[in-house]
Amino acid sequence: MSEQRAPVLVQLTPPGRGAVATLLVDGPGAAEAVEALFRAIGGQPLGSLPQDRLLLGHIGGQHGEEVVLRRRSPQSIELHCHGGLAAVDMVQRLLAGQGCRPTTWQEWAAQTLADPIQSDALLALAEARTARTAAILLDQYHGALGRAIEGIRRSLAGGEVAGAREQVQRLLRRANLGRHLTRPWQVVLTGPPNAGKSSLLNALLGYQRAIVDPLAGTTRDVVSATTALDGWPVEFFDTAGVRPSVVPLEQAGIALTKEKVSAADLVVQVFDASQAASEQEEKPMPVERQPNVLVVYNKRDLVVDPDPRSYPGLLTSALRGEGIAELAREIATRLVPDPPNPGDAVPFTPPQIERIEKLDTALSVGDVARALALLGQ
């Protein structure tokens, strides 16, 4: 069997000790390669198996590995076997011996799906962290982004340059969301020592992740944890308290804090509501360096009848759980101020976003020919 005409062998399930592993033999010669190894328990030949019907048997001889076959099409066969690494490896070696060419599911998807956006969406779906982000990617898989790009092409073909650019800019407004459909937003908790950042992180997560201690400066390294807020994946970073220090270990922790702050999607500045501002060296973060800052005053339980008007930020008590739900909602809103509706188009890969940015640049100077070239026409 030639390399070019050899069927591909794809493992569709993640490797590991799962209960069941699913392999796919796909392409010309797939049925013949499987039939050379498979023996049905009832003696039924593979060629007589109707499409989408299951057939139980063994591969590699009568006492070989037990498998369940499903014929997806005349030249596409699924094999379901025990998920242990040894069992999967044996089945794969036997099939490779029949000329099947092992490949990754990512390569198989890219070769099988003619639509590159659909292929990208299928790959991205495997990395989606939440049901909400998966739903958005599934919309793109089913053509939402493709239809939006086709709409831009039709507008340009009809001479509606302004309308086409408005559609392009609508996609660009979704670009930041698209970048985070497969990786979480980064939210950094920062502020003076002993403001309750670690307690606040634990309250937001719902479990004990960071060490809490009354001693100021307990957090020296960056502690991270990932959760979901309103369906959006968020990675929190609890950082060392920022204050003047000559202690090398504390200076290193403060340097890590500043590094994380510079890369954050959102910075939550935490202050102690029970302490005077001067005692905490309370200073607003420079807007030009980090425009997305949320100010929180923790430990409201230590203040008798706090007046919210005295605190230019959210009031919380990590100890009592007060204000935590409001804080979680505000963080989610800051990260995704305008969530898409079901079926909305969202660009979600760097090349897609780069192409749309180039489209916007071309249309900003009226270069329709360049825009059509970017659209593949």
PLY file of the C-alpha trace (Angstrom):
ply
format ascii 1.0
element vertex 377
property float x
property float y
property float z
element edge 376
property int vertex1
property int vertex2
end_header
0.00 0.00 0.00
1.64 3.32 -1.05
2.32 6.08 1.50
0.15 8.50 -0.48
-2.81 6.15 -0.59
-2.35 4.72 2.93
-5.28 5.25 5.31
-4.54 7.44 8.30
-4.70 6.15 11.87
-5.95 8.72 14.38
-6.46 8.46 18.12
-9.57 10.54 18.80
-9.51 10.27 22.60
-6.78 11.69 24.87
-4.00 9.28 25.84
-4.18 7.82 29.34
-5.86 5.15 31.38
-9.37 5.98 30.32
-12.10 3.37 30.25
-12.36 3.42 26.45
-10.07 4.63 23.67
-11.38 5.52 20.21
-9.22 5.08 17.13
-10.14 6.02 13.58
-8.84 4.40 10.41
-9.78 6.73 7.58
-9.10 6.85 3.86
-8.64 4.49 0.90
-7.87 0.99 2.10
-9.17 1.54 5.65
-11.72 -1.27 5.55
-9.23 -3.72 4.05
-6.57 -2.90 6.67
-8.99 -3.41 9.55
-10.57 -6.52 8.05
-7.16 -8.19 7.79
-6.85 -8.04 11.60
-10.42 -8.16 12.91
-12.41 -11.25 13.84
-16.04 -10.77 14.83
-17.30 -12.90 17.72
-20.19 -14.17 15.60
-18.05 -14.60 12.50
-19.77 -11.75 10.63
-17.46 -10.23 7.99
-16.73 -6.53 8.27
-17.89 -5.99 4.69
-21.45 -6.95 5.64
-21.63 -4.39 8.49
-24.16 -1.63 7.72
-23.10 1.98 8.29
-23.30 3.15 11.94
-23.90 -0.38 13.26
-21.64 -1.79 15.99
-19.77 -5.09 15.77
-17.94 -6.78 18.67
-14.83 -8.84 18.11
-11.06 -9.11 18.51
-8.13 -7.56 16.71
-4.87 -9.46 16.51
-6.25 -12.97 16.60
-8.98 -14.79 18.53
-7.34 -13.97 21.84
-6.22 -10.50 20.85
-7.57 -7.18 22.07
-11.35 -6.91 22.37
-12.74 -4.09 20.23
-16.05 -2.67 19.07
-16.15 -1.52 15.44
-18.33 1.11 13.83
-18.33 1.74 10.08
-18.68 5.50 9.60
-18.52 5.20 5.80
-17.21 2.61 3.32
-13.61 3.70 4.01
-13.81 5.10 7.53
-13.79 2.71 10.51
-13.92 3.54 14.23
-12.40 1.11 16.74
-13.26 1.32 20.43
-10.97 -0.60 22.75
-9.72 -0.60 26.35
-8.15 2.74 27.18
-4.98 1.45 28.81
-1.76 2.58 27.16
-0.57 -0.97 26.43
-3.85 -1.98 24.76
-3.98 1.15 22.58
-0.33 0.79 21.63
-0.83 -2.83 20.57
-3.82 -1.99 18.36
-1.96 0.92 16.79
1.11 -1.22 16.05
-1.02 -3.89 14.42
-2.78 -1.34 12.22
0.50 0.38 11.34
1.74 -3.04 10.25
-1.13 -3.10 7.74
0.08 0.17 6.21
-2.03 2.62 8.22
-0.24 5.92 8.72
-0.42 7.28 12.30
-1.23 10.97 12.49
-2.48 13.41 15.13
-6.14 14.30 15.31
-5.14 17.94 14.71
-3.44 17.07 11.41
-6.34 14.84 10.44
-8.87 17.62 11.14
-6.86 20.14 9.13
-6.67 17.76 6.17
-10.28 16.59 6.38
-12.08 19.92 6.81
-11.97 22.09 3.71
-13.00 25.24 5.61
-9.96 26.59 7.53
-12.17 28.44 10.03
-14.07 25.24 10.78
-10.77 23.40 11.19
-9.43 26.10 13.55
-12.65 26.01 15.57
-12.47 22.23 15.96
-8.90 22.50 17.25
-9.82 25.36 19.58
-12.81 23.48 20.99
-10.43 20.92 22.47
-8.84 23.74 24.50
-12.02 25.51 25.62
-12.06 25.86 29.42
-15.79 26.46 29.98
-19.14 25.61 28.43
-19.67 29.29 27.61
-16.46 29.67 25.61
-17.05 26.28 23.95
-20.51 27.46 22.83
-18.97 30.53 21.16
-16.39 28.37 19.39
-19.11 25.95 18.33
-20.94 28.88 16.69
-17.77 29.62 14.71
-17.47 25.95 13.77
-21.02 26.12 12.41
-20.18 29.13 10.26
-20.78 32.33 12.26
-17.38 33.87 11.45
-17.40 32.53 7.90
-20.79 34.15 7.25
-19.56 37.45 8.67
-16.53 37.44 6.38
-18.70 36.54 3.41
-20.97 39.47 4.34
-17.96 41.82 4.22
-17.03 40.44 0.80
-20.56 40.99 -0.52
-20.62 44.56 0.80
-17.33 45.35 -0.95
-18.51 43.72 -4.18
-21.59 45.94 -4.02
-19.54 49.08 -3.46
-20.65 49.50 0.18
-17.20 50.31 1.58
-18.46 52.12 4.70
-20.79 49.23 5.54
-17.99 46.73 5.01
-15.68 48.62 7.36
-18.36 48.81 10.03
-18.68 45.01 9.83
-14.89 44.67 10.09
-14.76 46.92 13.16
-17.57 44.91 14.75
-15.36 41.83 14.44
-12.37 43.71 15.86
-14.40 44.64 18.93
-14.73 40.90 19.58
-11.01 40.21 19.09
-10.01 40.46 22.75
-12.78 38.04 23.70
-11.68 35.70 20.92
-8.12 35.62 22.23
-9.40 34.30 25.57
-11.70 31.55 24.33
-8.86 29.05 24.75
-6.79 30.75 27.45
-8.00 32.41 30.64
-8.00 36.10 31.39
-5.29 37.08 33.87
-6.44 38.97 36.97
-3.81 40.14 39.45
-4.56 40.95 43.09
-2.16 43.61 44.32
-1.91 46.19 47.06
-0.16 46.83 50.38
0.78 43.96 52.70
-1.89 42.53 55.00
-4.80 44.02 53.04
-6.35 40.55 52.75
-5.44 39.71 49.15
-4.93 36.02 49.91
-8.20 35.81 51.85
-9.97 37.53 48.98
-8.51 35.06 46.48
-9.68 32.12 48.58
-13.17 33.65 48.87
-13.41 34.13 45.09
-12.24 30.58 44.42
-14.43 28.99 47.08
-11.55 26.96 48.51
-8.26 27.49 50.36
-5.59 28.12 47.73
-3.42 30.84 49.27
-1.88 30.81 52.75
-3.55 33.31 55.07
-1.62 34.72 58.02
-1.93 37.88 60.13
1.77 38.54 59.58
2.21 41.24 56.93
4.26 40.08 53.95
3.37 36.38 54.20
2.96 36.09 50.42
6.43 36.32 48.87
5.90 34.39 45.62
3.06 34.64 43.10
0.25 32.16 43.81
-2.08 31.37 40.90
-5.38 29.55 40.53
-7.91 29.21 37.71
-11.67 29.38 38.02
-14.67 30.59 36.01
-16.67 33.76 36.59
-19.99 34.01 34.76
-18.72 31.28 32.45
-15.46 33.06 31.57
-12.17 31.33 32.47
-10.09 33.49 34.81
-6.61 32.89 36.21
-6.05 34.79 39.45
-2.63 35.79 40.75
-2.15 36.57 44.43
0.99 38.69 44.68
3.36 39.99 47.31
2.33 43.17 49.08
3.93 46.25 47.60
5.89 48.41 50.08
9.41 49.86 50.40
11.73 47.06 51.49
15.44 46.27 51.76
14.88 42.53 52.33
16.12 40.71 49.19
13.42 38.01 49.33
10.66 40.58 49.69
12.17 42.73 46.93
12.09 39.71 44.61
8.42 39.14 45.44
7.60 42.79 44.71
9.45 42.57 41.38
7.32 39.54 40.43
4.21 41.49 41.40
5.12 44.36 39.07
5.84 41.90 36.26
2.43 40.26 36.64
0.67 43.63 36.86
2.20 44.76 33.56
0.82 41.67 31.78
-2.60 41.54 33.48
-5.96 41.89 31.77
-7.33 43.33 35.01
-5.67 44.51 38.22
-7.62 44.32 41.47
-6.05 46.76 43.92
-6.88 45.62 47.44
-6.76 47.94 50.46
-7.63 47.46 54.12
-10.89 49.28 54.81
-10.01 49.53 58.51
-6.72 51.37 57.94
-6.16 55.01 57.08
-5.09 55.67 53.53
-1.81 57.26 54.65
-0.88 54.16 56.64
-1.28 51.97 53.54
0.53 54.35 51.19
-2.66 54.23 49.16
-1.97 55.48 45.65
-4.01 55.00 42.49
-2.27 52.93 39.84
-1.09 55.05 36.87
-3.82 54.84 34.25
-1.38 55.13 31.37
0.40 51.93 32.54
-2.62 49.85 33.48
-5.99 51.30 32.49
-8.07 48.38 33.74
-7.93 48.71 37.53
-10.62 47.71 40.03
-10.22 49.09 43.56
-11.44 46.96 46.47
-11.57 47.76 50.18
-11.41 44.53 52.11
-12.00 43.83 55.84
-15.19 45.84 56.02
-16.10 43.62 59.00
-13.51 45.58 61.01
-15.29 48.87 60.32
-18.39 49.86 62.30
-21.14 50.87 59.85
-18.84 51.78 56.95
-20.16 54.55 54.70
-19.73 53.34 51.10
-19.34 56.96 50.00
-16.03 57.10 51.87
-14.55 54.27 49.77
-14.01 54.86 46.01
-14.29 51.19 45.25
-16.03 47.97 46.23
-16.39 47.08 49.92
-15.80 43.43 50.82
-15.20 41.15 53.75
-13.42 37.99 52.69
-13.84 36.67 56.24
-17.64 36.93 56.16
-18.13 36.51 52.41
-19.67 39.97 52.10
-19.42 41.65 48.72
-17.71 38.63 47.13
-20.55 37.90 44.69
-20.63 41.58 43.69
-16.86 41.55 43.20
-17.03 38.41 41.03
-19.74 40.00 38.85
-17.75 43.22 38.51
-14.61 41.34 37.48
-16.55 39.40 34.83
-18.12 42.63 33.54
-14.75 44.38 33.36
-13.27 41.49 31.39
-16.23 41.03 29.01
-18.30 44.22 29.04
-20.32 43.24 25.96
-20.83 39.47 25.75
-21.79 38.14 22.31
-25.22 36.80 21.58
-25.64 33.19 20.41
-24.57 32.96 16.78
-22.43 36.11 16.79
-19.18 36.04 14.84
-16.00 36.12 16.93
-12.46 35.89 15.49
-10.47 33.59 17.76
-6.99 32.90 16.33
-4.06 35.34 15.94
-3.98 34.92 12.12
-7.72 35.63 11.88
-7.42 38.74 14.03
-4.34 39.92 12.14
-6.14 39.55 8.81
-9.14 41.53 10.09
-6.83 44.26 11.39
-5.23 44.47 7.94
-8.70 44.64 6.40
-9.56 47.59 8.62
-6.31 49.35 7.66
-6.97 48.83 3.95
-10.55 50.07 4.18
-9.51 53.08 6.26
-7.68 54.41 3.19
-10.24 53.14 0.70
-8.01 50.38 -0.71
-10.79 48.02 -1.81
-8.48 45.96 -4.03
-6.21 45.23 -1.07
-9.24 44.35 1.09
-10.58 41.92 -1.50
-7.15 40.32 -1.79
-7.10 39.80 1.98
-10.51 38.16 1.70
-9.16 35.76 -0.90
-10.84 37.30 -3.89
0 1
1 2
2 3
3 4
4 5
5 6
6 7
7 8
8 9
9 10
10 11
11 12
12 13
13 14
14 15
15 16
16 17
17 18
18 19
19 20
20 21
21 22
22 23
23 24
24 25
25 26
26 27
27 28
28 29
29 30
30 31
31 32
32 33
33 34
34 35
35 36
36 37
37 38
38 39
39 40
40 41
41 42
42 43
43 44
44 45
45 46
46 47
47 48
48 49
49 50
50 51
51 52
52 53
53 54
54 55
55 56
56 57
57 58
58 59
59 60
60 61
61 62
62 63
63 64
64 65
65 66
66 67
67 68
68 69
69 70
70 71
71 72
72 73
73 74
74 75
75 76
76 77
77 78
78 79
79 80
80 81
81 82
82 83
83 84
84 85
85 86
86 87
87 88
88 89
89 90
90 91
91 92
92 93
93 94
94 95
95 96
96 97
97 98
98 99
99 100
100 101
101 102
102 103
103 104
104 105
105 106
106 107
107 108
108 109
109 110
110 111
111 112
112 113
113 114
114 115
115 116
116 117
117 118
118 119
119 120
120 121
121 122
122 123
123 124
124 125
125 126
126 127
127 128
128 129
129 130
130 131
131 132
132 133
133 134
134 135
135 136
136 137
137 138
138 139
139 140
140 141
141 142
142 143
143 144
144 145
145 146
146 147
147 148
148 149
149 150
150 151
151 152
152 153
153 154
154 155
155 156
156 157
157 158
158 159
159 160
160 161
161 162
162 163
163 164
164 165
165 166
166 167
167 168
168 169
169 170
170 171
171 172
172 173
173 174
174 175
175 176
176 177
177 178
178 179
179 180
180 181
181 182
182 183
183 184
184 185
185 186
186 187
187 188
188 189
189 190
190 191
191 192
192 193
193 194
194 195
195 196
196 197
197 198
198 199
199 200
200 201
201 202
202 203
203 204
204 205
205 206
206 207
207 208
208 209
209 210
210 211
211 212
212 213
213 214
214 215
215 216
216 217
217 218
218 219
219 220
220 221
221 222
222 223
223 224
224 225
225 226
226 227
227 228
228 229
229 230
230 231
231 232
232 233
233 234
234 235
235 236
236 237
237 238
238 239
239 240
240 241
241 242
242 243
243 244
244 245
245 246
246 247
247 248
248 249
249 250
250 251
251 252
252 253
253 254
254 255
255 256
256 257
257 258
258 259
259 260
260 261
261 262
262 263
263 264
264 265
265 266
266 267
267 268
268 269
269 270
270 271
271 272
272 273
273 274
274 275
275 276
276 277
277 278
278 279
279 280
280 281
281 282
282 283
283 284
284 285
285 286
286 287
287 288
288 289
289 290
290 291
291 292
292 293
293 294
294 295
295 296
296 297
297 298
298 299
299 300
300 301
301 302
302 303
303 304
304 305
305 306
306 307
307 308
308 309
309 310
310 311
311 312
312 313
313 314
314 315
315 316
316 317
317 318
318 319
319 320
320 321
321 322
322 323
323 324
324 325
325 326
326 327
327 328
328 329
329 330
330 331
331 332
332 333
333 334
334 335
335 336
336 337
337 338
338 339
339 340
340 341
341 342
342 343
343 344
344 345
345 346
346 347
347 348
348 349
349 350
350 351
351 352
352 353
353 354
354 355
355 356
356 357
357 358
358 359
359 360
360 361
361 362
362 363
363 364
364 365
365 366
366 367
367 368
368 369
369 370
370 371
371 372
372 373
373 374
374 375
375 376
